[in-house]
């Protein structure tokens, strides 16, 4: 029995749920950082935050979908669980690295703006 189709469905379900949940949290809390970069322009900051959220969704969901082509043939349920865990862990790791890099860039840029004023 080929478990790949089951694995694809489960993998995409798990990763898309994680991506949507993290994106919603970052969107909800991220407006403060954008507003600090562009003070007195709340509407513009809201639009920028929406574009960042859309780019986050497209990048991560697209990457998850593209990783499906690299899967080997899954022939057992234990192999299915193992591959699902590894692939999901890699996506979570990538999302966390991207998040921390974004925060680092935003805070360094905000400090630079504050120091210049």
SULMO-V753409 format. One record per residue. N is the residue number from 1. RES is the residue in one small letter. SS is DSSP state (H for helix, E for strand, - for the rest). PHI is phi in degrees with one decimal (none if undefined). Layout:
BEGIN
n:N res:RES ss:SS phi:PHI
n:N res:RES ss:SS phi:PHI
END
This chain:
BEGIN
n:1 res:x ss:- phi:none
n:2 res:x ss:- phi:-92.0
n:3 res:x ss:- phi:-92.7
n:4 res:x ss:H phi:-61.8
n:5 res:x ss:H phi:-62.2
n:6 res:x ss:H phi:-62.2
n:7 res:x ss:H phi:-61.5
n:8 res:x ss:H phi:-60.6
n:9 res:x ss:H phi:-62.9
n:10 res:x ss:H phi:-64.9
n:11 res:x ss:H phi:-60.2
n:12 res:x ss:H phi:-64.8
n:13 res:x ss:H phi:-62.2
n:14 res:x ss:H phi:-65.5
n:15 res:x ss:H phi:-69.0
n:16 res:x ss:H phi:-66.5
n:17 res:x ss:H phi:-60.5
n:18 res:x ss:H phi:-62.9
n:19 res:x ss:H phi:-61.7
n:20 res:x ss:H phi:-65.7
n:21 res:x ss:H phi:-66.0
n:22 res:x ss:H phi:-64.6
n:23 res:x ss:H phi:-60.2
n:24 res:x ss:H phi:-63.6
n:25 res:x ss:H phi:-65.5
n:26 res:x ss:H phi:-65.2
n:27 res:x ss:H phi:-64.9
n:28 res:x ss:H phi:-62.8
n:29 res:x ss:H phi:-95.1
n:30 res:x ss:H phi:-80.5
n:31 res:x ss:H phi:-62.1
n:32 res:x ss:H phi:-62.4
n:33 res:x ss:H phi:-67.4
n:34 res:x ss:H phi:-67.1
n:35 res:x ss:H phi:-65.4
n:36 res:x ss:H phi:-70.5
n:37 res:x ss:H phi:-74.2
n:38 res:x ss:- phi:-127.7
n:39 res:x ss:- phi:-67.2
n:40 res:x ss:- phi:66.9
n:41 res:x ss:- phi:-137.3
n:42 res:x ss:H phi:-61.7
n:43 res:x ss:H phi:-64.7
n:44 res:x ss:H phi:-63.8
n:45 res:x ss:H phi:-62.9
n:46 res:x ss:H phi:-62.9
n:47 res:x ss:H phi:-65.9
n:48 res:x ss:H phi:-62.1
n:49 res:x ss:H phi:-62.8
n:50 res:x ss:H phi:-66.3
n:51 res:x ss:H phi:-66.4
n:52 res:x ss:H phi:-61.6
n:53 res:x ss:H phi:-64.8
n:54 res:x ss:H phi:-62.1
n:55 res:x ss:H phi:-63.5
n:56 res:x ss:H phi:-60.5
n:57 res:x ss:H phi:-61.1
n:58 res:x ss:H phi:-62.5
n:59 res:x ss:H phi:-62.7
n:60 res:x ss:H phi:-74.4
n:61 res:x ss:H phi:-67.7
n:62 res:x ss:H phi:-62.8
n:63 res:x ss:H phi:-63.8
n:64 res:x ss:H phi:-60.9
n:65 res:x ss:H phi:-66.0
n:66 res:x ss:H phi:-68.8
n:67 res:x ss:H phi:-69.6
n:68 res:x ss:H phi:-63.1
n:69 res:x ss:H phi:-71.7
n:70 res:x ss:H phi:-92.7
n:71 res:x ss:- phi:-72.1
n:72 res:x ss:- phi:-82.7
n:73 res:x ss:- phi:-70.8
n:74 res:x ss:- phi:-97.5
n:75 res:x ss:- phi:-116.1
n:76 res:x ss:- phi:-143.3
n:77 res:x ss:H phi:-68.6
n:78 res:x ss:H phi:-67.7
n:79 res:x ss:H phi:-66.1
n:80 res:x ss:H phi:-61.8
n:81 res:x ss:H phi:-63.4
n:82 res:x ss:H phi:-61.7
n:83 res:x ss:H phi:-66.9
n:84 res:x ss:H phi:-60.3
n:85 res:x ss:H phi:-64.6
n:86 res:x ss:H phi:-65.2
n:87 res:x ss:H phi:-64.5
n:88 res:x ss:H phi:-68.2
n:89 res:x ss:H phi:-62.4
n:90 res:x ss:H phi:-63.1
n:91 res:x ss:H phi:-64.3
n:92 res:x ss:H phi:-61.7
n:93 res:x ss:H phi:-62.3
n:94 res:x ss:H phi:-62.7
n:95 res:x ss:H phi:-61.3
n:96 res:x ss:H phi:-66.7
n:97 res:x ss:H phi:-63.1
n:98 res:x ss:H phi:-60.7
n:99 res:x ss:H phi:-62.8
n:100 res:x ss:H phi:-67.9
n:101 res:x ss:H phi:-66.1
n:102 res:x ss:H phi:-61.6
n:103 res:x ss:H phi:-62.5
n:104 res:x ss:H phi:-60.9
n:105 res:x ss:H phi:-64.2
n:106 res:x ss:H phi:-63.8
n:107 res:x ss:H phi:-68.2
n:108 res:x ss:H phi:-65.2
n:109 res:x ss:H phi:-66.3
n:110 res:x ss:H phi:-65.4
n:111 res:x ss:H phi:-64.5
n:112 res:x ss:H phi:-64.1
n:113 res:x ss:H phi:-66.7
n:114 res:x ss:H phi:-65.0
n:115 res:x ss:H phi:-67.7
n:116 res:x ss:H phi:-76.2
n:117 res:x ss:- phi:-88.9
END
